[in-house]
Amino acid sequence: QGSPNLTDTIIIEVYEGVYGGFVISPSAIGANSSYRLIIRAKAGHNVILSGTVTSPALGHGNALVGIGIGDNNSYITIRGIRIENFHKGIVASASCHNLIVSSCFITRCSNVGIWIHRSERCQVLNSVVLDSDNCIVLMEVNDSTLIGNDVVNITRVPSSSGIRTCLYITTKRPLSYAPAGTIVLINNN
């Protein structure tokens, strides 16, 4: 059937509290360049997604994924949310183009803080990713931007495999070995 096309920007403001993770099913959001889905902490509210809180949503919230965005969900913004103690903090699956992660604090994710896979024109802005085995991973992405992020590994995550990266980036390549697209990195620490 496919997802319905949005006819207006949808803003979901989350109030102060500690919640389990959630998942947006594949092809669930018909957002476009005119109308986005924005999920954000209400101004002045401390919103935490914690892997220690059980959430009934699609079996997640049991320390697997903080925010899971299924394939083919473009034009989504995640803003101002703290995500902690998950296997993966934020996961954007294939074809989640034009994703924006902004002003988030992600910590103690045993596998990866932010993982964006096979998507284009994604942005990670002014966020902190702390003490995750792999802090930010962009796999097979094009034309994406990381600006003003603090990415730090100080302490060992309990289930750590011993391999740790702050940034891991690969661009998509056509059938040749020539790189495709660009990645912009500005003022990341």
N, C-alpha and C positions, 0 to 999 in steps of 0.2 A: 504494500500500500504506500509506503513512503511516509515521510513526516509532513505535517501540515505546514504551510509557509506562514511565517509570522507576518502580521500586518501592523505591528508596532513593536518597539523595544520593550522587552519584559525585564523588570528589575525585581530581583528577590533579595530583600534585605533581611539579614539574620540578626536576631537579638542576642544579647549577651548570654553565654552559657557554654556548657561542654557537651558536645554531640558526637555520635559515631559518624563513620564515613558514609558517602552516598555515591551512586553511580547514575550516570545519564546513559540510557540504553542506546545502542547503535541506531543512527538515523532517526532519533526521536525529536530533534529540534530543527525546524525549518528556518533557521536564521539566515540572514543575507547581509550584504553590505549596507543596507538601509536600516535593518532591524536586528539588534543583537539580543542575546540572553546575557544578563549581568547578574552574577551572584556575588553579593558583597556583605561585609559586616556593616551593620547600621552605625552611623557616625557616633563615636564615643563608646562603642560597645566592644568588649573583648570576646570574640567568638573563637572557640577552640574546637577543632575536630581531633578526637583522640582515639588511638587504636586500643585504648583500654576500656572504651565504652562500646557495648554491643548495640548494633543497629540492625534492624530487620531488613533493610533495603537490599534486595537481591543477594543476600548472604554476605554482604560486605559490612564493614564496621568491626569485624573480628580481627583487626590488626592487618588486614590485607591491603586495602586501598583507602586513602583519605578521600580523594575526589577522583572518580573514574569517569572519563569521557569516552564513550564508545565511538566506533568508526563513524565517519560521515556526519559529524556534528561540528559545523563551522560557526564562526562569529560568536564565540562564548568568551566572557570576561569573568575571571575570578579575582576578587579584590579584598584585601585587608583581613584575611583569615589566617589563623594560626593552625598549623597541621603538625601533629606530633605522634610518635610511637606507632607508625604503620610500617608495613613492609615497603610500600611505595606511597609517597605523599600525594602527588598529583600525576595522573597518567592520562595523556591524550593519545588515543589510538589513531590509526591511519585515517587520513583525509579529514582531520580536524583543523582546517585551514583558518587563518586569521584569529587564532587563540591569543588572548592576553592574560597573563598572570601578573598582577600588579600589587605591590605593597603587602605581600604575604610573608609569613614567618614559618619556615618548615624546619623541623628538627627531629633528630633521632629516628630516622627512617632506615631500617636495616638494609634495604637494597638501593633505593634511589629516592631523592627528594622530589625532583621534577623530571618526568620522562615524557618527551614529545616524539612521536614516531610517524615518519612518512607524511609530514604535513608541511604546509608552506605559509610564509608570511606570519609567523608566530612571534610573539614578543614576551620576554620575561623582564619586568621592570621594577626597580627599587624594592627588591625582595631580599630576604635573608634566608639562606639555606645552610644549616649548621649540623654538623656531626651526622651525616648520612654517608653510607659507604660510597655512593656515587651521588654527588649533590645535584648537578644539572646534567642531564643526558639528552642531547638532540640527535636522534638517529634518522638519517636519510631525510634531512629537511632542506628546504631552499628558502632563500630570501628572508631570513629570520634575524631577530635583534635581541641582544642582551645588554641592557643599560642600567647602570647604577646598582648592581646587585652585590651583596656581601656573601661570599661562598667560602665556608671555613670548615675544616675537619680538625678538631682539637682532641676529642676523646674517642675511645674505641666504642663502637656500637656493640652491644652484647652478642649478637648473632653474626658479627662481621666475619667475612671470609678472609680478611687480611688485605684485599685489593681495594684501594680507595682512590677516587678521583674527585676533583672539584668540578671540572668541566670536561665533558666528552662530547665531541661534535663530529658528525659525518654529514656531508651533503649528498643529495641524490646524484647519481650519475646515470646518464643515458647508456646505451649499449657500448659506448666507448669508455676509455679511461679518463676522458676529459672532465674536470669538475664542472658542476652545473650550479647556478645560483650563488648567492653570497650570504655570509653570516657577518653581522656587524656586532662588534664588542666594544663598548664604550664605558669607561669608569667603573669597571667591576673590580672588586677586591677579593 
